[in-house]
Each structure stands twice: as C-alpha cells, then as structure tokens.
C-alpha cells in the first residue's frame, strides 16, 4: 500500500520507515499535548512505522499550527491542535497566518480535559464561600471585590471566568499571568482568589488538599473528580468549557490518507492503555470521525466568538 507518497510499511515488516511521520506539537515538551502525542507515536508504530514528535512552541500555539498549514498534504506531517489554536485564537488575534477551517483537515479528537474551578481552604475560611452558589452570591453583594487568575488573556481560564461573569451576572477582576503555572501559584500564595485551572494541572494540589474544587466546567462530571458537580449542576445554566485537542493534517490531504490515519489513531485511542495514559493527564479519550471533529470546531468557533467579544480581550 502507498498512501503517504512512500510505501506504507509496518515496523513489523522492516523495523522503521526511512521517512518518519512527524507529529508537530505547538507547545513546549512535558505538557499534556506533548505527552499525548508521544504516547500516540508509540502506540501507532506497528501500523505506521517510525513516528517522531516535533515541538514548535510560540505565539500561543500559532507558530506550530502555521507550520503544519505550510507542509505538503501527503499525510507525513500532522499537528496537535487545540481549543486555543482552532477556536479561541481565531477570535482573539486580529490577524492570524492561518485559517482554522480552510487550512486543515481534521483527523480525530484525542481527548477532552475538563477545567476545574478551585480555591484554597484559606480563601474559604476567609470568605465563607463553599460552593459556586456561595461565590455568585458573594460577588453580587461585593462587585469586583474578588479576582480570578488565568494563564493570560485569551487563555482557557480567562474565557471560563468571563463566561461565569456573563452567565451569572457578576463582576470579578481578571488577573492575567504569563502561563497557567504562575497563575496557580498566585492562588496558592493568596495573591489572587480563584482560578479556572486545567484538571491535569490542578489535580496534584487538589489531592494534597491545597486546592478545593468547587465545580468542573464540562457538562458531565469528570471521571477523576466524580463527587465534584458540574457548573450546570451548581446552578450556572449553559456553562460548558473544556480543553480539547486533536490531530490535523494540511488542507487538501487526500481523503484516503485522512481516513487511514483516522482508523489507525482512533484504534490506538480506544485501547485501555491509552485511556489510562490520558486519564493520568486528567483527560478522557475522545476518538471520533473527521466529520465529527470538524463539526465540533465550527461550534466552538462560534461559542468563543461570543465569549471573546464579551471579555473585550484582543491580541494585536
């Protein structure tokens, strides 16, 4: 078979491919997207031969995604795109060097990772806030007295905070930091009051009792936090935000190549081993058809257009 421009030979037949497939990760090594890409590269080796991971961070993920858009549509280069690169950034940046729809072919989602609203025990003792309902009541009685940290303007935490303000009709002050780690540290140090953090980032401090989860941001409860309500269950109707990420190839990649990649990668994502690996990152495996992934992107683009507009955030 020869769907990648070179013979598609499994490692079982020849060991490794002379021309390896590349998965571009538009973020630094060590994060959930990078770890997931490396796990996938390992899992599909028998079917696709040698697969390498290429980290190209910068510009909020835009650099790596732009690189993919410029590659040959031969199935030899994929990229891990996320809610930031394909839903938030197109609404946040005044000008992007790529079009999130026209320049890519979706292959499959990899995972959904819930975000979680967390505070410290000290904050709870100081304010008496034990739930989302308490938080909303406090903010209505004390407009702009509380603040929330985020990993920067346009980050998932920022968007979640703005969505809560809009849905609940409350006022809080946004405090952006240079990255989610710095934002979480500010909450732990008592410099800021609360944060909508990625579950994979917050889980260790939740388990240690240093952070208290009030709600998860997805429409269903997180497997890792089964006793923590969703924002909808907590009383905020229509609240649904998650950090999702998946694989893309350049636009005009032949359909048979896209479907072959989809078949191999979704099989890997459905395995018990991969589900366990993603669960350790706070994620839930979400293999799907390319059309389903494309539909999600269009829905998310429209959703974040409204949230970004309400937030007033823009990046030149």
C-alpha positions as MATLAB code, in Angstrom:
seq = 'XXXXXXXXXXXXXXXXXXXXXXXXXXXXXXXXXXXXXXXXXXXXXXXXXXXXXXXXXXXXXXXXXXXXXXXXXXXXXXXXXXXXXXXXXXXXXXXXXXXXXXXXXXXXXXXXXXXXXXXXXXXXXXXXXXXXXXXXXXXXXXXXXXXXXXXXXXXXXXXXXXXXXXXXXXXXXXXXXXXXXXXXXXXXXXXXXXXXXXXXXXXXXXXXXXXXXXXXXXXXXXXXXXXXXXXXXXXXXXXXXXXXXXXXXXXXXXXXXXXXXXXXXXXXXXXXXXXXXXXXXXXXXXXXXXXXXXXXXXXXXXXXXXXXXXXXXXXX';
ca = [
       0.000    0.000    0.000;
       1.266    3.527   -0.777;
      -0.971    6.236    0.615;
       1.729    8.513    2.039;
       3.760    9.028   -1.096;
       6.112    6.269    0.073;
       5.297    2.617    0.668;
       3.270    2.250    3.849;
       5.292   -0.447    5.553;
       4.764   -1.517    9.132;
       7.653   -1.772   11.569;
       6.817   -5.472   11.844;
       7.890   -5.808    8.201;
      11.005   -3.647    8.041;
      11.677   -2.229   11.507;
      11.336    1.509   10.822;
      10.322    3.764    7.951;
      13.144    5.661    6.215;
      10.860    8.687    6.068;
       9.251    9.077    9.520;
       5.853   10.616   10.046;
       6.056   13.784   12.139;
       3.604   14.974   14.792;
       4.074   18.685   15.470;
       3.217   19.872   18.981;
       2.767   23.667   19.118;
       3.676   23.819   22.817;
       6.807   23.037   24.880;
       7.748   19.479   25.898;
       6.207   17.999   29.023;
       2.635   19.308   28.784;
      -0.487   17.190   28.219;
      -0.467   17.695   24.433;
       3.186   16.726   24.173;
       2.803   13.669   26.412;
      -0.288   12.570   24.464;
       1.471   12.973   21.109;
       4.390   10.847   22.298;
       2.034    8.165   23.582;
       0.239    8.093   20.213;
       3.541    7.941   18.318;
       4.459    4.875   20.335;
       1.027    3.261   20.001;
       0.816    3.530   16.182;
       4.377    2.411   15.470;
       3.329   -1.059   14.362;
       0.868    0.353   11.810;
       2.622    3.493   10.587;
       6.296    2.835   11.198;
       8.556    5.417   12.822;
       6.676    8.484   14.141;
       8.536   11.402   15.724;
       7.334   14.384   17.765;
       8.475   17.891   16.834;
       7.860   20.654   19.406;
       7.369   24.096   17.840;
       6.038   26.374   20.612;
       5.331   30.070   20.312;
       2.596   32.682   19.866;
       0.023   30.795   21.920;
       0.311   27.719   19.713;
       0.044   29.660   16.458;
       3.632   29.004   15.349;
       3.353   25.228   15.242;
      -0.085   25.242   13.646;
       1.093   27.654   10.951;
       4.000   25.324   10.219;
       1.588   22.465    9.579;
      -0.505   24.565    7.195;
       2.616   25.096    5.070;
       3.526   21.397    4.726;
       2.802   19.066    1.819;
      -0.621   17.397    2.056;
       0.826   13.896    1.936;
      -0.012   12.622    5.424;
       3.622   12.703    6.541;
       3.131   15.683    8.890;
       0.383   16.012   11.485;
      -0.137   18.553   14.239;
      -1.843   18.551   17.604;
      -4.294   21.446   17.503;
      -6.378   22.526   20.466;
      -9.258   24.699   21.555;
      -6.772   27.581   21.783;
      -5.401   27.280   18.244;
      -8.652   26.405   16.476;
     -11.388   28.186   18.458;
     -10.029   30.869   20.798;
      -7.072   32.352   18.894;
      -9.015   32.926   15.641;
     -11.360   35.134   17.658;
      -8.685   36.662   19.882;
      -5.960   37.659   17.423;
      -6.723   40.452   14.982;
      -4.756   38.648   12.286;
      -3.624   35.024   12.070;
      -1.311   33.439    9.487;
      -3.737   30.520    9.133;
      -7.432   29.830    8.738;
      -8.664   27.263   11.305;
     -11.108   25.744    8.811;
      -9.651   26.200    5.326;
      -6.022   25.329    6.058;
      -6.517   21.956    7.771;
      -8.184   18.574    7.557;
      -9.275   17.252   10.979;
      -8.216   13.652   11.632;
      -9.601   12.904   15.092;
     -10.024   14.326   18.541;
      -7.566   12.953   21.073;
      -9.110   13.986   24.373;
     -11.236   16.356   26.386;
      -9.675   17.673   29.611;
     -12.105   19.402   31.993;
     -11.203   22.658   33.635;
     -11.990   22.992   37.310;
     -12.859   25.995   39.451;
     -10.607   25.887   42.505;
      -9.947   27.981   45.608;
      -7.766   27.439   48.671;
      -9.009   26.316   52.105;
      -7.730   29.640   53.453;
      -9.913   31.536   50.985;
     -12.928   29.515   52.091;
     -12.245   30.272   55.744;
     -11.862   33.981   54.989;
     -14.969   34.384   52.826;
     -17.259   31.519   53.818;
     -17.536   30.525   50.147;
     -18.046   26.755   49.951;
     -19.832   26.431   46.599;
     -20.438   28.125   43.258;
     -23.776   29.349   44.634;
     -21.932   30.992   47.535;
     -19.426   32.521   45.119;
     -22.138   34.076   42.961;
     -23.980   35.458   45.981;
     -20.760   36.940   47.370;
     -19.862   38.580   44.054;
     -23.337   40.082   43.677;
     -23.067   41.563   47.148;
     -19.457   42.674   46.573;
     -18.944   43.614   42.900;
     -15.303   43.453   41.777;
     -14.052   42.604   45.275;
     -12.854   39.166   44.185;
     -10.367   38.473   41.428;
      -9.526   35.416   39.376;
      -6.173   34.402   37.940;
      -5.539   32.987   34.479;
      -2.628   31.942   32.314;
      -3.060   35.050   30.174;
      -5.515   36.992   28.062;
      -7.478   34.577   25.913;
      -6.448   31.502   27.892;
      -8.994   28.831   28.791;
      -9.053   30.121   32.374;
      -9.743   33.648   31.184;
     -12.558   32.507   28.917;
     -14.118   30.413   31.697;
     -14.033   33.356   34.090;
     -15.667   35.638   31.543;
     -18.331   33.039   30.810;
     -19.156   32.777   34.517;
     -19.424   36.556   34.783;
     -21.759   36.687   31.791;
     -23.927   33.702   32.761;
     -24.242   34.641   36.449;
     -24.363   38.404   36.027;
     -21.466   39.068   38.399;
     -18.318   41.181   38.404;
     -14.812   39.916   39.172;
     -11.385   41.322   38.311;
      -9.279   39.326   35.852;
      -5.574   38.991   36.716;
      -3.605   37.512   33.791;
      -0.254   35.797   34.314;
       2.436   34.559   31.959;
       1.263   30.962   31.964;
      -1.059   28.707   33.929;
       1.626   27.587   36.404;
       2.287   31.149   37.554;
      -1.458   31.760   37.815;
      -1.994   28.695   40.012;
       0.942   29.688   42.235;
      -0.666   33.105   42.752;
      -3.814   31.422   44.086;
      -1.810   29.102   46.339;
       0.096   32.108   47.694;
      -3.097   34.045   48.381;
      -2.250   36.759   45.862;
      -5.393   36.001   43.870;
      -8.685   34.466   44.933;
      -9.607   31.716   42.491;
      -8.785   30.127   39.159;
     -10.380   28.004   36.465;
      -7.460   25.626   36.080;
      -6.883   22.666   33.800;
      -7.643   19.485   35.719;
      -4.320   17.938   34.761;
      -2.508   20.926   36.279;
      -4.646   21.215   39.406;
      -5.056   17.542   40.306;
      -1.881   17.170   42.404;
      -2.738   20.127   44.641;
      -6.371   19.020   44.855;
      -5.234   15.606   46.074;
      -2.854   17.287   48.545;
      -5.681   19.418   49.936;
      -4.034   22.673   48.899;
      -6.794   23.453   46.387;
     -10.522   22.813   46.806;
     -12.585   22.086   43.665;
     -15.966   23.814   43.531;
     -17.072   22.617   40.082;
     -15.846   21.275   36.763;
     -16.580   23.214   33.605;
     -17.841   20.406   31.361;
     -21.454   19.277   31.020;
     -20.691   15.936   32.642;
     -18.689   15.198   35.770;
     -15.007   14.387   35.436;
     -14.050   10.768   35.970;
     -11.158   11.941   38.142;
     -13.497   14.027   40.355;
     -16.787   12.113   40.447;
     -18.041   13.906   43.583;
     -17.479   17.409   42.197;
     -20.517   18.940   40.442;
     -20.520   20.500   37.011;
     -21.057   24.236   36.685;
     -24.537   23.463   35.327;
     -25.320   21.281   38.345;
     -24.005   24.094   40.524;
     -26.606   26.446   39.065;
     -24.938   28.099   36.059;
     -27.074   27.072   33.082;
     -25.401   26.643   29.693;
     -21.852   26.568   31.071;
     -19.626   24.254   29.017;
     -15.883   24.723   28.571;
     -13.182   22.101   28.198;
      -9.642   21.897   26.913;
      -9.912   19.640   23.886;
      -7.185   18.720   21.469;
      -6.831   16.578   18.390;
      -4.817   15.787   15.282;
      -4.836   17.657   11.981;
      -3.145   17.343    8.600;
      -2.764   20.096    5.976;
      -5.709   21.013    3.760;
      -6.063   19.051    0.521;
      -4.644   15.884    2.061;
      -6.305   13.057    0.085;
      -9.351   11.537    1.727;
      -7.937    8.003    1.770;
      -4.891    9.204    3.708;
      -7.045   11.063    6.239;
      -9.251    8.040    6.766;
      -6.304    5.669    7.112;
      -4.751    7.897    9.769;
      -8.131    8.160   11.479;
      -8.532    4.387   11.535;
      -5.088    3.716   12.994;
      -5.125    6.537   15.564;
      -8.695    6.042   16.796;
      -7.926    2.361   17.331;
      -4.982    3.378   19.496;
      -7.047    5.930   21.430;
      -9.721    3.328   22.160;
      -7.245    0.969   23.815;
      -7.293    0.517   27.576;
      -3.632    1.507   27.796;
      -4.202    4.833   26.043;
      -7.291    5.573   28.107;
      -5.235    5.063   31.259;
      -2.436    7.278   29.966;
      -4.842   10.093   29.146;
      -6.634    9.669   32.486;
      -3.321   10.305   34.258;
      -3.295   13.664   32.459;
      -6.836   14.389   33.617;
      -8.198   13.704   30.147;
     -10.829   11.440   28.664;
     -10.090    9.683   25.375;
     -12.348   11.023   22.609;
     -11.680    9.286   19.260;
     -14.107   10.309   16.542;
     -14.654   10.587   12.807;
     -13.120   13.554   10.923;
     -16.603   14.958   10.237;
     -17.469   14.910   13.929;
     -14.263   16.729   14.790;
     -14.921   19.319   12.069;
     -18.421   19.948   13.427;
     -17.032   20.476   16.947;
     -14.551   23.060   15.679;
     -17.276   25.091   13.960;
     -19.425   25.006   17.103;
     -16.507   26.015   19.310;
     -15.505   28.870   16.981;
     -18.986   30.345   17.289;
     -19.071   29.862   21.062;
     -15.732   31.549   21.672;
     -16.593   34.402   19.322;
     -19.273   35.385   21.835;
     -17.068   34.831   24.900;
     -14.118   36.772   23.481;
     -16.406   39.615   22.457;
     -17.885   39.762   25.963;
     -14.431   39.725   27.543;
     -13.110   42.549   25.389;
      -9.791   40.698   25.051;
      -7.779   41.234   21.869;
      -4.213   40.487   20.819;
      -2.615   42.583   18.081;
];
